């Protein structure tokens, strides 16, 4: 009779909502390096200035690792990083560039990432995002990279399409995840990977 020497405990299942946030963060990380090239391709300028938004990449990359250790922290971090990232991009290119449209995706993520007993976290993040939107509308100072009107219009067209796809990624908790969450049964890792694919265009 042989005994198994594998005494390592089974890995704890990941919170489905934290897993969804981790998936969003990974897609943003995968898309970030292409962002300056997308700006250059569609706009024709702003490549150097757009490199500034790559600063947020390591913070997004930290979310999946945080999700395995502190679910709530990961779910708070994802929309918070997105908020700061959006404010930075708006400061770089200015209000007319349309970068502030990503605040909608951040707000949607703040709505979907929390349970009823965590409502105050959701409300607090939504409040911060709303205040950021108001501050942008009131004017956040001159853009660091002022683009001529025709290039600014092309950037706005790019960003009008990107937040719509980002919002689909924000709403990434699958029906299976929701049902497992309602039943109080965490899903296994391979079940979480069965969630709908996440697609983000360049940017936040």
Phi, psi and omega per residue, in radians:
X1 nan 2.163 -3.095
X2 -1.823 2.575 3.117
X3 -1.881 2.542 3.058
X4 -1.417 2.321 3.139
X5 -1.645 0.060 3.123
X6 -1.449 1.632 -3.096
X7 -1.666 0.102 -3.095
X8 -1.223 2.314 -3.120
X9 -1.220 2.618 3.098
X10 -1.079 2.507 -3.115
X11 -1.150 2.439 -3.124
X12 -1.194 2.412 3.118
X13 -1.128 2.588 -3.127
X14 -1.496 2.467 3.041
X15 -1.028 2.209 -3.117
X16 -0.964 -0.695 -3.137
X17 -1.185 -0.670 3.081
X18 -1.169 -0.646 3.097
X19 -1.098 -0.692 3.111
X20 -1.119 -0.733 3.091
X21 -1.118 -0.686 3.109
X22 -1.090 -0.683 3.122
X23 -1.121 -0.754 3.093
X24 -1.046 -0.779 -3.125
X25 -1.088 -0.722 3.140
X26 -1.111 -0.690 3.142
X27 -1.158 -0.683 3.091
X28 -1.104 -0.756 3.119
X29 -1.038 -0.738 -3.127
X30 -1.171 -0.527 -3.096
X31 -1.563 -0.446 -3.037
X32 -0.947 -0.785 -3.108
X33 -1.066 -0.404 -3.127
X34 -1.545 -0.151 -3.068
X35 -1.042 -0.866 3.129
X36 -1.035 -0.629 3.137
X37 -1.224 -0.619 3.083
X38 -1.133 -0.733 3.107
X39 -1.088 -0.805 3.141
X40 -1.091 -0.714 -3.076
X41 -1.216 -0.805 -3.051
X42 -1.483 -0.578 -3.034
X43 -1.714 -0.644 -3.120
X44 1.611 -0.023 3.128
X45 -2.780 3.020 3.070
X46 1.533 0.194 -3.116
X47 -1.077 -0.873 -3.098
X48 -1.098 -0.761 -3.117
X49 -1.134 -0.621 -3.093
X50 -1.219 -0.273 3.088
X51 -1.102 -0.391 -3.117
X52 -1.075 -0.576 -3.078
X53 -1.289 -0.182 3.085
X54 -1.212 -0.218 3.123
X55 -0.997 -0.580 -3.060
X56 -1.329 -0.224 -3.028
X57 -0.969 -0.864 -3.135
X58 -1.087 -0.500 3.130
X59 -1.233 -0.714 3.036
X60 -1.084 -0.710 -3.108
X61 -1.124 -0.418 -3.140
X62 -1.352 -0.346 -3.063
X63 -1.084 -0.805 3.140
X64 -1.052 -0.630 3.110
X65 -1.253 -0.622 3.092
X66 -1.187 -0.568 -3.091
X67 -1.090 -0.534 -3.139
X68 -1.368 -0.284 -3.041
X69 -1.977 -0.585 -3.088
X70 -2.566 1.624 -3.043
X71 -1.008 -0.876 -3.085
X72 -1.095 -0.738 3.137
X73 -1.063 -0.701 3.137
X74 -1.157 -0.686 -3.107
X75 -1.280 -0.486 3.032
X76 -1.352 -0.652 -3.052
X77 -1.158 -0.699 -3.019
X78 -1.053 -0.956 3.094
X79 -1.186 -0.486 3.127
X80 -1.177 -0.766 3.087
X81 -1.117 -0.719 3.104
X82 -1.064 -0.673 3.112
X83 -1.089 -0.867 -3.134
X84 -1.118 -0.702 3.123
X85 -1.071 -0.751 3.131
X86 -1.146 -0.735 3.108
X87 -1.085 -0.683 3.120
X88 -1.136 -0.804 3.139
X89 -1.096 -0.651 3.119
X90 -1.177 -0.664 3.102
X91 -1.168 -0.615 -3.127
X92 -1.206 -0.826 -3.011
X93 -1.842 -0.214 3.099
X94 1.644 2.843 -3.076
X95 -1.066 -0.664 -3.084
X96 -1.211 -0.134 -3.110
X97 -1.349 -0.320 3.141
X98 1.530 0.063 -3.132
X99 -1.086 -0.491 -3.120
X100 -1.171 -0.218 3.098
X101 -1.097 -0.391 3.122
X102 -1.197 -0.239 3.068
X103 -1.079 -0.506 3.113
X104 -1.125 -0.757 3.111
X105 -1.111 -0.697 3.099
X106 -1.094 -0.734 3.133
X107 -1.137 -0.694 3.114
X108 -1.115 -0.696 3.098
X109 -1.124 -0.679 3.107
X110 -1.141 -0.520 3.126
X111 -1.316 -0.725 -2.972
X112 -1.545 -0.184 -2.987
X113 -1.610 0.001 -3.025
X114 -2.247 2.622 3.128
X115 -1.519 2.922 -3.116
X116 -0.977 -0.625 -3.137
X117 -1.371 -0.016 3.084
X118 -1.997 0.395 -3.015
X119 -1.025 -0.574 -3.093
X120 -1.197 -0.518 3.032
X121 -1.122 -0.775 3.127
X122 -1.089 -0.805 -3.122
X123 -1.120 -0.696 3.140
X124 -1.099 -0.761 3.129
X125 -1.168 -0.726 3.113
X126 -1.089 -0.690 3.087
X127 -1.074 -0.763 3.109
X128 -1.088 -0.736 -3.140
X129 -1.137 -0.696 3.107
X130 -1.135 -0.746 3.105
X131 -1.082 -0.675 3.099
X132 -1.113 -0.715 3.114
X133 -1.096 -0.758 3.120
X134 -1.098 -0.747 -3.137
X135 -1.082 -0.688 3.113
X136 -1.136 -0.744 -3.125
X137 -1.149 -0.568 3.108
X138 -1.321 -0.218 3.111
X139 1.850 2.058 -3.131
X140 -1.833 0.426 -3.125
X141 1.610 3.043 -3.098
X142 -1.211 2.560 3.095
X143 -1.181 2.516 3.103
X144 -1.229 -0.490 3.103
X145 -2.217 1.583 -3.111
X146 -1.349 2.065 -3.129
X147 -1.726 2.591 3.039
X148 -1.124 2.783 -3.022
X149 -0.944 -0.704 -3.093
X150 -1.193 -0.678 3.110
X151 -1.256 -0.604 3.086
X152 -1.124 -0.655 3.112
X153 -1.140 -0.716 3.117
X154 -1.147 -0.641 3.098
X155 -1.165 -0.682 3.101
X156 -1.080 -0.713 3.106
X157 -1.098 -0.687 3.101
X158 -1.086 -0.779 -3.075
X159 -1.356 -0.384 3.066
X160 -1.186 -0.475 3.126
X161 -1.517 -0.679 -3.030
X162 -1.121 -0.808 -3.120
X163 -1.069 -0.528 3.123
X164 -1.092 -0.711 3.114
X165 -1.271 -0.627 3.108
X166 -1.115 -0.632 -3.139
X167 -1.151 -0.621 3.059
X168 -1.100 -0.666 3.113
X169 -1.208 -0.593 3.132
X170 -1.161 -0.572 3.141
X171 -1.579 0.893 -2.927
X172 -1.719 0.127 3.087
X173 -1.388 1.994 -3.066
X174 -1.263 2.834 3.064
X175 -0.975 -0.634 3.134
X176 -1.109 -0.693 3.119
X177 -1.136 -0.742 -3.125
X178 -1.132 -0.723 -3.120
X179 -1.158 -0.712 3.112
X180 -1.129 -0.622 -3.138
X181 -1.211 -0.702 -3.138
X182 -1.125 -0.642 -3.112
X183 -1.373 -0.128 -3.136
X184 1.335 0.298 -3.122
X185 -1.934 1.946 3.104
X186 -1.106 2.476 3.138
X187 -1.444 2.673 3.081
X188 -1.267 2.818 -3.046
X189 -1.063 -0.692 -3.117
X190 -1.219 -0.456 3.078
X191 -1.270 -0.595 3.130
X192 -1.189 -0.596 -3.132
X193 -1.225 -0.199 3.105
X194 -1.452 0.081 3.116
X195 -1.152 2.852 -3.132
X196 -1.006 2.634 -3.140
X197 -1.129 2.655 -3.104
X198 -1.920 2.237 -3.126
X199 -2.269 2.144 3.091
X200 -2.141 2.398 2.982
X201 -1.393 3.125 -3.129
X202 -1.011 2.481 3.100
X203 1.980 -2.831 -3.046
X204 -1.114 nan nan
